[in-house]
Amino acid sequence: MISIPELVTFIIYFIFLMAVGLYFYRKTANLEDYLLGGRNMGKWVTALSAQASDMSGWLLMGLPGAVFLFGINQSWIAIGLFIGTVINWILVAPRLRLHTERSGSITLPSFLENRFKDPTGLLRIISSIIILFFFTIYASSGLVAAGRLFESMFAMDYRTAVLIGGLVIVVYTFLGGFLAVCWTDLLQGTLMLLAVIVVPAVAFVSAGGVAGIAGAMAARDISAALIPSGPLPLIAIISTMAWGLGYFGQPHILARFMSISSVKQLPQATTIAVVWVAFSLGFAVIVGLVGIPLFPDLAGPEAETVFIQMIRLVFSPWIGGILLAAILSAIMSTIDSQLLVSSSALTEDIYKRSINREAGERKLMWIGRVSVVVISIVALVLALNPQNTILGLVAYAWGGFGAAFGPVILMALFSRKATWQAALAGMVSGTVVLVLWERLGLGATMYEIVPGFIANYIAIMIVNRLVQQTDETVIKSFDDIAAELRTS
């Protein structure tokens, strides 16, 4: 049965998003504005946009669902992500901001090409193809989350729900670009944090407190131990914590680092981001635990709706409508970022690089907007399968980016004499190993990001020994930025 208060809340929220898109449509003058907001984003917008676009519907649906089904040992995912977040902000953010500004790079593929002075263009083209492939899968996970949300709330057909959610996201991303995405992320990140703290705190009493949760876990044989059971608990911990490795290669998060107005704002932005992610991940785990005694009949993919069911159980429709909008916020704050980065790969790194080098700013902006629509259509087709799970799709795409780009980005920022040949070998090796590992069904033993990341790193080390960096301009540029970081 459709709840009128919830429906009204969602309509108001949609209208707000469209208004933001139209407002920033008038303020977007060139491609750098559309893709990076003119590199003029403040610390609060940068921090909350990075984290909101990072967590997605996975934070409020996928992670609680995993904890709900399998127990506390799934917390290792959250622990790994927290550690990865901290390292990424401290080590990667300042160096990437300076490198991309000095080289005039507005996308990750263009940064890799410029950083290593790749004369072939292969780094840029292949990295763009990898981005398009994995982001299409990643975006489809968000559309699956939207489908689950609307299906649960409004008793509508799953496929119809996916189409409606996709349409709203595409329209405001199409219009406003990076500025619209980041400013809506500021609101969405705040709303997500509020909801994930308030909802389990209120529902805790209805669940019977700690005793009620423990009793329900024992009755359903759900693990109450942090150490996973089975013959290889250490492998299981490494596999789940390995989610943290993915941070170094996520293009939509790295784009936020590139957009901040000044490196000097990064320490404060880092503090904001780390506090946000600590509370968000911790309480998302609590949502899954509190849901165990409250919803004994949830199973399979439906377990990912535990947060939705909890809101509707303990809050009035008007308050619930606002809190449910937080789930939509989580979904949209990531998909819009993914669409934008995918659009940049098609526009800046494939169309301009290989098809029309003389294209003007206005034409490139419109190519970017059309790309958003095209990528969305492909993601929608993938998302229409109701058997997809949010966590499964996110895990594959997240692992893909971590295995393809993680070691390459770290090498680009910390290796003085790294070569474009090593970067290319690492990128290809990591991607191939990850895909084969997953296709062979080995992901059940070890999360595919681990072998992919290791293969990438080994390939880089081998090729770096065989091919030495001899371009003095590359070495000098690296040294200049390292010196600036030491004095800043």
VEXDREN-2710 file (C-alpha; in Angstrom, 1 decimal):
% VEXDREN-2710
k/r/px/py/pz
1/MET/0.0/0.0/0.0
2/ILE/1.4/3.4/-1.0
3/SER/2.0/5.8/1.9
4/ILE/0.9/9.4/0.9
5/PRO/3.3/11.1/3.4
6/GLU/6.3/9.1/2.0
7/LEU/5.2/9.8/-1.6
8/VAL/4.9/13.5/-0.9
9/THR/8.4/13.5/0.8
10/PHE/9.9/11.9/-2.3
11/ILE/8.3/14.2/-4.7
12/ILE/9.6/17.2/-2.8
13/TYR/13.1/15.7/-2.8
14/PHE/12.9/15.1/-6.5
15/ILE/11.9/18.6/-7.2
16/PHE/14.8/19.9/-5.1
17/LEU/17.3/17.8/-7.1
18/MET/15.9/19.1/-10.4
19/ALA/16.2/22.6/-9.1
20/VAL/19.8/22.1/-8.1
21/GLY/20.6/20.7/-11.6
22/LEU/19.0/23.7/-13.3
23/TYR/20.8/26.2/-11.1
24/PHE/24.2/24.7/-11.8
25/TYR/23.4/24.3/-15.5
26/ARG/23.6/28.1/-15.8
27/LYS/26.9/28.1/-13.9
28/THR/28.7/25.5/-15.9
29/ALA/30.7/27.3/-18.6
30/ASN/33.3/24.8/-19.7
31/LEU/34.4/21.2/-19.5
32/GLU/36.5/21.7/-16.4
33/ASP/33.5/23.2/-14.7
34/TYR/31.3/20.2/-15.8
35/LEU/33.8/17.5/-14.7
36/LEU/35.7/19.1/-11.8
37/GLY/33.7/22.2/-10.7
38/GLY/36.6/24.4/-11.8
39/ARG/38.8/23.0/-9.0
40/ASN/37.2/25.3/-6.6
41/MET/35.4/23.1/-4.1
42/GLY/35.5/23.8/-0.3
43/LYS/36.5/21.4/2.4
44/TRP/33.0/20.5/3.6
45/VAL/31.7/19.9/0.1
46/THR/34.8/17.9/-0.9
47/ALA/34.8/15.7/2.2
48/LEU/31.1/14.9/2.3
49/SER/30.9/14.5/-1.5
50/ALA/33.8/12.1/-1.5
51/GLN/32.3/10.0/1.2
52/ALA/28.7/10.1/0.1
53/SER/29.7/9.2/-3.4
54/ASP/31.9/6.4/-2.0
55/MET/29.4/4.7/0.2
56/SER/26.2/4.6/-2.0
57/GLY/23.2/2.5/-1.4
58/TRP/25.6/-0.2/-0.3
59/LEU/26.1/1.6/3.1
60/LEU/22.4/1.6/4.0
61/MET/21.4/-1.6/2.2
62/GLY/24.3/-3.9/1.2
63/LEU/26.4/-3.8/4.4
64/PRO/23.4/-4.0/6.8
65/GLY/22.1/-6.9/4.7
66/ALA/25.4/-8.8/4.9
67/VAL/25.6/-8.4/8.7
68/PHE/21.9/-9.3/9.0
69/LEU/22.5/-12.6/7.1
70/PHE/26.0/-13.6/8.3
71/GLY/26.7/-11.9/11.5
72/ILE/29.4/-9.7/13.1
73/ASN/32.3/-11.1/11.1
74/GLN/31.1/-9.0/8.2
75/SER/32.4/-6.0/10.2
76/TRP/35.8/-6.7/8.8
77/ILE/34.5/-5.1/5.5
78/ALA/33.8/-1.9/7.5
79/ILE/37.2/-2.0/9.3
80/GLY/39.0/-2.4/6.0
81/LEU/37.1/0.4/4.4
82/PHE/37.8/2.7/7.3
83/ILE/41.5/2.1/7.2
84/GLY/41.5/2.5/3.4
85/THR/39.7/5.8/3.8
86/VAL/42.2/7.2/6.2
87/ILE/45.2/6.2/4.2
88/ASN/43.7/7.5/1.0
89/TRP/43.0/11.0/2.4
90/ILE/46.4/11.3/4.1
91/LEU/48.7/9.8/1.4
92/VAL/46.9/10.1/-1.9
93/ALA/44.8/13.3/-1.8
94/PRO/47.5/16.0/-1.5
95/ARG/49.8/14.5/-4.0
96/LEU/47.1/13.8/-6.6
97/ARG/45.7/17.4/-6.2
98/LEU/49.1/18.9/-7.0
99/HIS/50.0/16.5/-9.8
100/THR/46.8/16.9/-11.6
101/GLU/46.8/20.7/-11.4
102/ARG/50.4/21.0/-12.6
103/SER/49.8/18.7/-15.5
104/GLY/46.4/20.2/-16.4
105/SER/44.7/16.8/-16.0
106/ILE/41.0/16.8/-15.4
107/THR/40.4/13.0/-15.6
108/LEU/42.3/10.0/-14.1
109/PRO/43.3/8.6/-17.6
110/SER/44.6/12.0/-18.6
111/PHE/46.6/12.2/-15.4
112/LEU/48.2/8.8/-16.1
113/GLU/49.1/9.8/-19.6
114/ASN/50.6/13.2/-18.5
115/ARG/52.4/11.9/-15.4
116/PHE/54.3/9.2/-17.4
117/LYS/54.5/11.1/-20.7
118/ASP/53.1/8.1/-22.5
119/PRO/53.7/8.7/-26.2
120/THR/51.3/6.0/-27.4
121/GLY/48.1/7.1/-25.8
122/LEU/47.5/3.5/-24.6
123/LEU/47.4/4.3/-20.9
124/ARG/44.7/6.8/-21.5
125/ILE/42.6/4.7/-23.9
126/ILE/42.8/1.4/-21.9
127/SER/42.2/3.1/-18.6
128/SER/39.1/4.8/-20.1
129/ILE/37.8/1.4/-21.3
130/ILE/38.3/-0.1/-17.9
131/ILE/36.5/2.8/-16.3
132/LEU/33.5/2.5/-18.6
133/PHE/33.3/-1.3/-18.1
134/PHE/33.4/-1.3/-14.3
135/PHE/31.4/1.9/-13.8
136/THR/28.5/0.6/-15.9
137/ILE/28.3/-2.4/-13.5
138/TYR/28.7/-0.1/-10.5
139/ALA/26.0/2.2/-11.6
140/SER/23.7/-0.7/-12.2
141/SER/24.1/-1.7/-8.5
142/GLY/22.7/1.7/-7.6
143/LEU/19.8/1.3/-9.8
144/VAL/19.1/-2.1/-8.2
145/ALA/19.1/-0.4/-4.9
146/ALA/16.7/2.2/-6.2
147/GLY/14.5/-0.6/-7.5
148/ARG/14.5/-2.3/-4.1
149/LEU/13.6/1.0/-2.4
150/PHE/10.7/1.9/-4.6
151/GLU/9.4/-1.6/-4.8
152/SER/9.3/-1.8/-1.0
153/MET/7.9/1.6/-0.4
154/PHE/5.3/2.0/-3.2
155/ALA/4.5/-1.6/-4.0
156/MET/5.4/-1.0/-7.6
157/ASP/6.9/-3.4/-10.1
158/TYR/10.7/-3.7/-9.6
159/ARG/11.6/-2.8/-13.2
160/THR/9.3/0.2/-13.2
161/ALA/11.0/1.3/-9.9
162/VAL/14.5/1.0/-11.6
163/LEU/13.4/3.1/-14.5
164/ILE/12.0/5.9/-12.4
165/GLY/15.1/6.1/-10.2
166/GLY/17.3/6.1/-13.2
167/LEU/15.4/8.9/-14.9
168/VAL/15.7/11.3/-11.9
169/ILE/19.5/10.7/-11.5
170/VAL/20.2/11.1/-15.2
171/VAL/18.3/14.4/-15.5
172/TYR/20.1/16.3/-12.8
173/THR/23.5/14.9/-13.6
174/PHE/22.9/15.7/-17.3
175/LEU/22.1/19.3/-16.4
176/GLY/24.4/20.4/-13.6
177/GLY/27.5/18.2/-13.9
178/PHE/30.1/18.1/-11.1
179/LEU/28.8/21.2/-9.3
180/ALA/25.3/19.8/-9.0
181/VAL/26.6/16.4/-8.0
182/CYS/28.9/17.8/-5.2
183/TRP/26.4/20.3/-3.7
184/THR/23.6/17.7/-3.6
185/ASP/26.2/15.2/-2.1
186/LEU/26.7/17.7/0.8
187/LEU/23.0/17.5/1.7
188/GLN/22.8/13.8/0.9
189/GLY/25.9/12.9/3.1
190/THR/24.4/14.8/6.0
191/LEU/21.1/13.1/5.6
192/MET/22.7/9.7/5.3
193/LEU/24.7/10.2/8.5
194/LEU/21.6/11.4/10.5
195/ALA/19.5/8.4/9.3
196/VAL/22.1/5.7/9.9
197/ILE/22.6/6.9/13.5
198/VAL/19.0/7.7/14.5
199/VAL/17.2/4.7/13.1
200/PRO/19.1/1.9/14.9
201/ALA/19.2/3.9/18.1
202/VAL/15.4/4.1/18.2
203/ALA/14.9/0.5/17.0
204/PHE/17.3/-0.9/19.5
205/VAL/14.6/-0.9/22.2
206/SER/12.1/-2.6/20.0
207/ALA/14.7/-5.3/19.2
208/GLY/14.9/-6.1/22.9
209/GLY/18.3/-4.6/23.5
210/VAL/21.5/-6.6/23.5
211/ALA/19.7/-9.6/25.0
212/GLY/17.1/-9.6/22.2
213/ILE/19.8/-9.4/19.5
214/ALA/22.0/-12.1/21.1
215/GLY/19.0/-14.5/21.5
216/ALA/17.8/-14.0/17.9
217/MET/21.3/-14.6/16.6
218/ALA/21.6/-17.8/18.5
219/ALA/18.2/-19.0/17.4
220/ARG/19.0/-18.4/13.7
221/ASP/22.6/-19.7/14.1
222/ILE/24.1/-16.3/13.0
223/SER/27.7/-15.7/14.0
224/ALA/28.2/-13.5/17.0
225/ALA/32.0/-13.8/16.8
226/LEU/34.3/-11.3/15.0
227/ILE/36.6/-14.1/13.9
228/PRO/34.9/-16.0/11.0
229/SER/34.3/-19.7/11.5
230/GLY/35.8/-22.3/9.1
231/PRO/39.2/-23.8/8.4
232/LEU/40.8/-20.6/7.1
233/PRO/39.6/-17.7/9.3
234/LEU/42.7/-15.6/8.5
235/ILE/42.0/-15.8/4.8
236/ALA/38.4/-14.8/5.4
237/ILE/39.5/-11.7/7.4
238/ILE/42.1/-10.7/4.8
239/SER/39.5/-11.2/2.0
240/THR/36.9/-8.9/3.7
241/MET/39.4/-6.3/4.9
242/ALA/40.8/-6.2/1.4
243/TRP/37.9/-3.9/0.5
244/GLY/40.1/-1.1/1.8
245/LEU/42.6/-1.7/-1.0
246/GLY/40.0/-0.5/-3.5
247/TYR/40.2/3.1/-2.3
248/PHE/43.4/3.9/-4.2
249/GLY/41.8/3.2/-7.5
250/GLN/38.3/4.6/-7.3
251/PRO/38.0/7.3/-10.0
252/HIS/34.9/9.0/-8.6
253/ILE/36.6/9.4/-5.2
254/LEU/39.9/10.5/-6.7
255/ALA/38.1/13.2/-8.7
256/ARG/37.0/14.8/-5.4
257/PHE/40.7/15.1/-4.4
258/MET/41.4/16.8/-7.7
259/SER/38.6/19.3/-7.3
260/ILE/39.4/20.8/-3.9
261/SER/40.4/24.5/-4.1
262/SER/43.7/24.2/-2.2
263/VAL/45.9/21.5/-0.7
264/LYS/45.9/23.6/2.5
265/GLN/42.2/22.7/3.0
266/LEU/42.9/19.0/2.8
267/PRO/43.8/18.4/6.6
268/GLN/40.4/19.8/7.7
269/ALA/38.6/17.9/4.9
270/THR/40.3/14.7/6.0
271/THR/39.1/15.1/9.5
272/ILE/35.5/15.7/8.3
273/ALA/35.7/12.7/6.0
274/VAL/37.2/10.3/8.6
275/VAL/34.7/11.2/11.3
276/TRP/31.8/10.8/8.8
277/VAL/32.9/7.4/7.6
278/ALA/33.7/6.1/11.2
279/PHE/30.1/6.9/12.4
280/SER/28.5/5.8/9.1
281/LEU/30.2/2.4/8.9
282/GLY/29.8/1.6/12.6
283/PHE/26.1/2.3/12.7
284/ALA/25.5/0.5/9.4
285/VAL/26.8/-2.6/11.1
286/ILE/24.5/-1.9/14.0
287/VAL/21.5/-1.6/11.7
288/GLY/22.1/-5.2/10.5
289/LEU/22.4/-6.5/14.1
290/VAL/19.3/-4.7/15.3
291/GLY/17.3/-6.0/12.4
292/ILE/18.0/-9.7/13.3
293/PRO/15.3/-10.0/16.0
294/LEU/12.9/-7.5/14.3
295/PHE/12.6/-9.2/10.9
296/PRO/13.1/-13.0/11.2
297/ASP/11.5/-13.7/7.8
298/LEU/13.8/-11.6/5.6
299/ALA/16.0/-13.8/3.5
300/GLY/18.1/-13.7/0.3
301/PRO/18.2/-10.4/-1.6
302/GLU/15.3/-9.1/0.5
303/ALA/17.7/-8.9/3.5
304/GLU/19.1/-5.8/1.8
305/THR/15.9/-4.0/2.6
306/VAL/16.3/-4.4/6.4
307/PHE/17.0/-0.6/6.9
308/ILE/13.8/0.2/4.9
309/GLN/11.7/-2.2/7.0
310/MET/13.2/-0.8/10.2
311/ILE/12.3/2.8/9.3
312/ARG/8.8/1.9/8.5
313/LEU/8.4/-0.1/11.7
314/VAL/9.5/2.5/14.3
315/PHE/8.7/5.9/12.7
316/SER/5.6/7.7/11.5
317/PRO/5.1/8.0/7.7
318/TRP/6.2/11.7/7.6
319/ILE/9.4/11.2/9.6
320/GLY/9.9/7.8/7.9
321/GLY/9.6/9.5/4.5
322/ILE/12.5/11.9/5.3
323/LEU/14.6/9.0/6.6
324/LEU/13.8/6.9/3.6
325/ALA/15.0/9.8/1.4
326/ALA/18.4/9.2/3.0
327/ILE/18.6/5.8/1.3
328/LEU/17.7/7.5/-2.0
329/SER/20.4/10.0/-1.2
330/ALA/23.0/7.3/-0.7
331/ILE/22.0/5.7/-4.0
332/MET/22.0/8.9/-6.0
333/SER/25.1/10.4/-4.5
334/THR/27.2/7.5/-6.0
335/ILE/25.4/6.9/-9.3
336/ASP/25.7/10.5/-10.3
337/SER/29.4/10.5/-9.6
338/GLN/29.9/7.3/-11.6
339/LEU/28.0/8.6/-14.5
340/LEU/30.0/11.8/-14.5
341/VAL/33.4/10.0/-14.4
342/SER/32.2/7.6/-17.2
343/SER/31.1/10.6/-19.2
344/SER/34.5/12.2/-18.7
345/ALA/36.2/9.0/-20.0
346/LEU/34.1/9.0/-23.1
347/THR/34.4/12.8/-23.7
348/GLU/37.9/13.8/-22.7
349/ASP/39.8/10.6/-22.9
350/ILE/38.3/8.9/-26.0
351/TYR/36.4/11.4/-28.1
352/LYS/38.8/14.3/-27.7
353/ARG/41.9/12.2/-27.5
354/SER/41.2/9.9/-30.5
355/ILE/38.4/11.3/-32.6
356/ASN/38.3/15.1/-32.6
357/ARG/41.2/16.9/-30.9
358/GLU/39.8/20.3/-32.1
359/ALA/36.4/20.0/-30.5
360/GLY/35.4/23.2/-28.6
361/GLU/34.2/23.4/-25.0
362/ARG/30.5/23.7/-25.8
363/LYS/30.6/20.7/-28.0
364/LEU/32.6/18.6/-25.4
365/MET/30.1/19.5/-22.7
366/TRP/27.2/18.3/-24.9
367/ILE/29.1/15.1/-25.8
368/GLY/29.6/14.6/-22.0
369/ARG/25.9/15.1/-21.4
370/VAL/24.9/12.6/-24.1
371/SER/27.4/10.2/-22.7
372/VAL/25.6/10.3/-19.4
373/VAL/22.4/9.1/-21.1
374/VAL/24.1/6.4/-23.1
375/ILE/25.9/4.9/-20.1
376/SER/22.7/5.1/-18.0
377/ILE/20.8/3.1/-20.6
378/VAL/23.3/0.3/-20.5
379/ALA/23.3/0.3/-16.7
380/LEU/19.5/0.2/-16.6
381/VAL/19.5/-2.9/-18.8
382/LEU/21.9/-4.7/-16.4
383/ALA/19.9/-3.6/-13.4
384/LEU/16.5/-4.9/-14.7
385/ASN/17.4/-8.4/-13.4
386/PRO/15.7/-8.6/-10.0
387/GLN/18.0/-11.4/-8.9
388/ASN/21.0/-9.1/-8.8
389/THR/22.2/-8.1/-5.3
390/ILE/23.6/-4.7/-4.4
391/LEU/26.6/-6.1/-2.6
392/GLY/27.5/-8.5/-5.3
393/LEU/27.6/-5.9/-8.1
394/VAL/29.4/-3.4/-5.9
395/ALA/32.0/-5.9/-4.8
396/TYR/32.9/-6.8/-8.4
397/ALA/33.1/-3.2/-9.6
398/TRP/35.0/-1.9/-6.5
399/GLY/37.4/-4.8/-6.8
400/GLY/37.9/-4.1/-10.5
401/PHE/39.0/-0.5/-9.9
402/GLY/41.2/-1.4/-7.0
403/ALA/43.0/-4.1/-9.0
404/ALA/43.3/-2.1/-12.2
405/PHE/44.3/1.3/-10.8
406/GLY/45.3/1.0/-7.1
407/PRO/49.0/0.1/-7.5
408/VAL/49.3/2.3/-10.6
409/ILE/48.1/5.4/-8.7
410/LEU/50.4/4.7/-5.8
411/MET/53.3/4.3/-8.1
412/ALA/52.5/7.4/-10.0
413/LEU/52.4/9.4/-6.8
414/PHE/55.3/7.9/-4.9
415/SER/57.7/6.3/-7.5
416/ARG/60.2/8.8/-8.9
417/LYS/61.4/6.8/-11.8
418/ALA/58.2/4.8/-12.7
419/THR/57.6/4.3/-16.4
420/TRP/54.5/4.3/-18.6
421/GLN/55.3/0.7/-19.7
422/ALA/55.2/-0.4/-16.1
423/ALA/51.9/1.4/-15.4
424/LEU/50.3/-0.2/-18.5
425/ALA/51.6/-3.7/-17.6
426/GLY/50.3/-3.4/-14.1
427/MET/46.9/-2.1/-15.1
428/VAL/46.3/-4.8/-17.6
429/SER/47.7/-7.6/-15.4
430/GLY/45.5/-6.5/-12.4
431/THR/42.4/-6.4/-14.5
432/VAL/42.9/-9.7/-16.3
433/VAL/43.7/-11.6/-13.0
434/LEU/40.7/-10.1/-11.3
435/VAL/38.3/-11.0/-14.1
436/LEU/39.7/-14.5/-14.4
437/TRP/39.6/-15.1/-10.7
438/GLU/36.0/-14.1/-10.5
439/ARG/35.0/-16.0/-13.6
440/LEU/36.6/-19.2/-12.3
441/GLY/34.6/-19.0/-9.1
442/LEU/37.6/-18.4/-6.8
443/GLY/36.0/-15.3/-5.3
444/ALA/34.3/-17.5/-2.7
445/THR/37.7/-18.4/-1.3
446/MET/39.4/-15.0/-1.6
447/TYR/38.0/-11.6/-2.7
448/GLU/39.2/-11.1/-6.3
449/ILE/40.7/-7.7/-5.5
450/VAL/43.6/-9.4/-3.6
451/PRO/45.1/-11.4/-6.4
452/GLY/44.4/-8.6/-8.9
453/PHE/46.1/-6.0/-6.7
454/ILE/49.1/-8.3/-6.2
455/ALA/49.4/-9.1/-9.9
456/ASN/49.3/-5.4/-10.7
457/TYR/52.1/-4.6/-8.2
458/ILE/54.3/-7.5/-9.4
459/ALA/53.9/-6.6/-13.0
460/ILE/55.0/-3.0/-12.2
461/MET/58.0/-4.1/-10.3
462/ILE/59.2/-6.5/-13.1
463/VAL/58.8/-3.9/-15.9
464/ASN/60.3/-1.1/-13.9
465/ARG/63.5/-3.2/-13.6
466/LEU/63.5/-3.9/-17.3
467/VAL/62.6/-0.4/-18.5
468/GLN/64.2/2.6/-16.8
469/GLN/62.7/6.2/-16.7
470/THR/65.1/8.4/-18.7
471/ASP/62.9/11.4/-19.3
472/GLU/64.4/14.2/-17.2
473/THR/61.2/16.3/-17.4
474/VAL/59.2/13.5/-15.8
475/ILE/61.7/13.1/-12.9
476/LYS/62.0/16.9/-12.4
477/SER/58.2/17.4/-12.3
478/PHE/58.0/14.6/-9.6
479/ASP/60.8/16.2/-7.6
480/ASP/59.2/19.7/-7.7
481/ILE/55.9/18.4/-6.4
482/ALA/57.6/16.4/-3.7
483/ALA/59.5/19.5/-2.6
484/GLU/56.3/21.6/-2.5
485/LEU/54.6/19.0/-0.4
486/ARG/57.5/19.0/2.1
487/THR/57.3/22.8/2.6
488/SER/53.5/23.1/2.6
END
